[in-house]
Amino acid sequence: MALQSMTGFARLDGQSGRYQWAWELRSVNGKGLDIRLRFPNGFERLEVECRKIMSSHFARGNVQASLTVSSVESRVQAEINQPALDAVLALRDQLAGIIDPSPIRLDTLLSIRGIVDFKDIADDPAMIAALDRDVCSGLEKAADAMRGMRETEGAALDIVLRSQVDAIEKLVGFVEADPSRQPEQIRTRLEAQIASLIDAPGGLDRDRLHAEVALLATKADVREEIDRLKAHLAAARELLAIGGPVGRKLDFLAQEFNRESNTICSKSNSAAVTAAGIELKVVIDQFREQVQNLE
């Protein structure tokens, strides 16, 4: 599966019968999948189906989909309010000897509020069903388009992340090969530190000396940290190869990378290893920052 970024945009217009509709989709980073749908009045009936479509395309991100619908053909019919008309005619009869008895003109009737109501002609069920199908199909296509955009950005992120994994591996290799980790170097350093402990005022008893030597030896050994970093590198490469929604897992690995690099820096007795550990932390931070954009 391809990697996806969590940022994307898509717009799709269409027409169904006498209606024009348009979908506009936007997506930004998010901890989980948060789908927000906006419908014009009367189209809330499509929410369940539209939410299902969006969930099938995206696994993570704050996704917003907005639908607009407008009529390209006005279908209006006039309805006479018969009780109101009867009341007006009855009033005219009551005033027959007072006002002009000529028939009431149409424009006069139309000027009287409530006599005539203009209403939209309701669409038949078949037309409404066809509109619903077209709108949902349009959302499917718009989601495909935004998924394509997210995958394009994901492919670019994949290249960046692989290069950063390579950089981390190179720095781990430098730490592993540093002369300060060679047995002779460790022995020489320990001998010097032990000598300073023995020469210290008051000296040390044998038990205390053994304890200090064991502590110094432990601090000098970063083998476990290097092995764990190598395992994390292999896991990161495997996740990048698998693709799909792996952003959370890579973020967890980035935290583990950082934990091991901190330990290496704290154990280091070599300026070169310390410098490599600091550079390692910089690259890991860059790696994690990019991972935040992945689905």
C-alpha positions in Angstrom: 0.0 0.0 0.0 1.1 3.5 -0.7 1.9 6.0 2.1 -0.5 8.9 2.5 0.0 12.3 3.8 -2.8 13.7 6.0 -3.1 16.9 4.0 -5.2 17.1 0.8 -7.9 18.9 -1.1 -10.5 18.0 -3.8 -13.5 19.6 -5.5 -16.0 18.0 -7.8 -19.1 19.5 -9.5 -22.0 17.7 -11.1 -25.6 18.0 -12.2 -28.6 15.7 -11.6 -31.8 16.7 -13.2 -32.6 20.3 -12.4 -30.0 20.4 -9.6 -26.3 21.4 -9.7 -24.2 20.1 -6.8 -20.6 20.5 -5.7 -18.4 18.7 -3.1 -15.4 20.3 -1.5 -13.1 18.2 0.6 -10.2 19.3 2.8 -7.9 17.2 5.0 -5.3 18.2 7.6 -3.2 16.4 10.3 -5.1 14.7 13.2 -4.4 12.1 15.9 -7.3 9.9 14.6 -9.9 10.1 11.9 -12.3 13.0 12.5 -14.9 13.3 9.7 -17.0 16.5 9.5 -19.8 16.7 7.0 -21.7 19.8 6.0 -25.0 19.5 4.1 -27.6 22.0 2.9 -31.0 21.8 4.5 -32.8 18.6 3.7 -29.7 16.6 2.7 -28.8 15.4 6.2 -30.5 12.1 5.1 -27.2 11.3 3.3 -25.0 11.5 6.3 -24.7 7.8 7.2 -23.8 6.8 3.6 -21.4 9.7 3.1 -19.6 9.0 6.4 -19.3 5.3 5.3 -17.7 6.5 2.0 -15.2 8.7 3.7 -14.2 6.1 6.3 -13.5 3.6 3.5 -10.9 6.0 1.9 -9.1 7.5 4.9 -7.8 6.1 8.2 -6.5 9.2 9.8 -6.7 13.0 9.7 -9.2 15.8 10.3 -11.4 15.5 7.1 -14.1 18.0 6.2 -16.6 17.5 3.3 -19.0 20.3 2.3 -21.9 19.8 -0.1 -23.7 22.7 -1.9 -26.8 22.2 -4.0 -28.7 24.7 -6.2 -31.6 24.5 -8.6 -31.0 25.4 -12.2 -34.7 25.4 -13.1 -37.3 27.1 -11.1 -40.5 25.1 -10.7 -43.1 27.2 -8.9 -46.9 26.8 -8.8 -49.5 29.3 -7.5 -52.0 28.2 -4.9 -55.0 30.2 -4.0 -55.9 30.6 -0.3 -59.6 29.9 -0.8 -60.8 30.9 2.7 -58.9 34.2 2.4 -60.4 34.9 -1.1 -63.9 34.1 0.1 -63.5 36.5 3.0 -62.4 39.3 0.6 -65.3 38.6 -1.7 -67.7 38.6 1.2 -66.3 41.9 2.4 -66.9 43.4 -1.1 -70.5 42.2 -1.0 -71.0 43.9 2.4 -69.6 47.1 1.1 -71.6 47.0 -2.2 -73.4 50.3 -1.6 -70.3 52.1 -0.4 -67.5 51.1 -2.9 -67.2 50.6 -6.6 -69.1 47.4 -7.4 -66.9 46.6 -10.4 -65.2 43.1 -10.3 -62.0 42.9 -8.4 -59.0 43.0 -10.7 -56.3 40.3 -10.6 -53.5 42.7 -9.7 -55.6 43.9 -6.8 -56.0 40.3 -5.5 -52.3 39.6 -5.9 -51.5 42.7 -3.9 -53.5 41.3 -0.9 -51.2 39.3 1.3 -52.2 35.7 1.8 -54.6 35.4 -1.2 -52.0 33.7 -3.4 -49.1 31.5 -2.3 -46.2 30.6 -4.6 -44.6 27.3 -3.7 -41.9 25.1 -5.3 -43.2 22.0 -7.0 -42.1 18.9 -5.0 -39.8 16.5 -6.9 -41.1 13.0 -7.4 -39.4 10.2 -5.4 -37.6 8.9 -8.4 -35.9 12.2 -9.1 -34.9 12.5 -5.4 -33.4 9.0 -5.4 -31.4 9.8 -8.6 -30.1 13.0 -7.0 -29.0 11.1 -3.9 -27.2 8.5 -5.9 -25.4 11.1 -8.0 -24.4 13.1 -4.9 -23.0 10.0 -3.2 -21.2 8.9 -6.3 -19.7 12.4 -6.6 -18.4 12.1 -3.0 -16.8 8.8 -3.9 -15.0 10.4 -6.8 -13.9 13.5 -4.8 -12.6 11.2 -2.0 -10.6 9.2 -4.7 -9.1 12.5 -6.0 -8.1 13.7 -2.5 -6.7 10.2 -1.7 -4.6 10.5 -4.8 -3.3 13.9 -3.7 -2.5 12.5 -0.2 -0.7 9.5 -1.8 1.4 11.9 -4.0 2.5 13.8 -0.9 3.0 10.5 0.9 5.4 9.3 -1.9 7.5 12.5 -1.4 7.5 11.9 2.3 8.6 8.3 1.8 11.8 9.5 0.0 12.6 11.9 2.8 11.9 9.4 5.6 14.1 6.7 3.9 17.0 9.2 3.6 16.6 10.0 7.3 16.6 6.3 8.2 19.8 6.0 6.2 21.3 8.9 8.0 20.4 7.4 11.4 21.9 4.1 10.4 25.2 5.8 9.3 25.5 7.6 12.7 24.8 4.4 14.6 27.5 2.7 12.5 29.9 5.6 13.4 29.1 5.1 17.1 29.6 1.3 16.9 33.0 1.7 15.1 34.4 4.5 17.3 37.8 3.5 18.8 36.5 4.5 22.3 34.4 1.3 22.2 37.3 -1.0 21.6 38.2 -3.3 24.5 41.8 -1.9 24.8 40.4 1.7 24.9 37.9 0.8 27.5 40.5 -1.1 29.6 42.9 1.9 29.4 40.2 4.3 30.4 39.1 2.1 33.3 42.6 1.6 34.5 43.1 5.4 34.6 39.8 5.9 36.4 40.6 3.1 38.9 44.0 4.5 39.6 42.4 7.9 40.4 40.0 6.1 42.8 42.9 4.3 44.6 45.0 7.4 44.9 42.1 9.3 46.3 42.4 10.4 50.0 41.3 7.6 52.1 41.5 5.0 49.3 38.9 2.4 48.7 38.4 -1.1 50.1 38.3 -4.1 47.8 34.5 -4.4 47.8 34.0 -0.8 47.0 36.6 -1.0 44.3 34.9 -3.9 42.6 31.6 -2.0 42.7 33.1 1.1 41.1 34.8 -1.0 38.4 31.5 -2.7 37.5 29.7 0.6 37.3 32.3 2.2 35.1 32.3 -0.9 32.8 28.5 -0.7 32.5 28.6 3.0 31.7 31.2 2.4 29.0 29.1 -0.2 27.2 26.5 1.0 24.6 26.2 -2.4 22.9 22.5 -2.8 23.9 21.6 0.6 22.7 23.2 0.0 19.3 21.5 -3.3 19.0 18.1 -1.8 19.8 18.7 1.0 17.3 19.5 -1.5 14.6 16.3 -3.4 15.4 14.3 -0.1 15.2 15.9 0.8 11.9 14.9 -2.6 10.5 11.3 -2.1 11.8 11.1 1.4 10.3 12.2 0.1 6.9 9.7 -2.7 7.0 6.8 -0.3 7.8 7.8 2.1 5.0 7.9 -0.9 2.6 4.4 -2.1 3.8 2.9 1.4 3.5 -0.7 2.3 4.4 -1.6 4.0 7.7 1.7 3.4 9.5 2.2 7.0 10.8 1.4 6.1 14.5 3.8 3.1 14.5 6.6 5.2 12.9 6.0 7.9 15.5 6.4 5.3 18.3 9.7 4.1 16.7 10.9 7.8 16.5 10.3 8.0 20.3 12.4 4.8 20.8 15.1 6.1 18.5 15.3 9.2 20.7 15.4 7.2 23.9 18.4 5.1 22.8 20.2 8.2 21.5 19.8 9.9 24.9 21.2 6.9 26.6 24.2 6.8 24.3 24.9 10.5 25.0 24.7 9.9 28.7 27.0 6.9 28.6 29.6 8.4 26.2 33.1 8.9 27.4 34.2 10.1 23.9 33.8 13.5 22.4 33.3 11.9 19.0 30.5 9.6 20.3 28.9 12.5 22.1 28.9 14.6 18.9 27.5 11.7 16.9 24.8 11.2 19.6 23.8 14.8 19.4 23.7 14.7 15.6 21.6 11.5 15.9 19.1 13.3 18.1 18.8 16.1 15.4 18.1 13.6 12.6 15.6 11.7 14.8 13.7 14.9 15.6 13.6 15.7 11.8 12.4 12.1 11.2 9.6 12.4 13.8 8.5 15.8 12.5 8.0 14.3 9.0 6.2 11.3 10.5 3.6 13.6 12.1 2.3 14.3 8.5 1.7 10.6 7.7 -1.6 8.9 7.9 
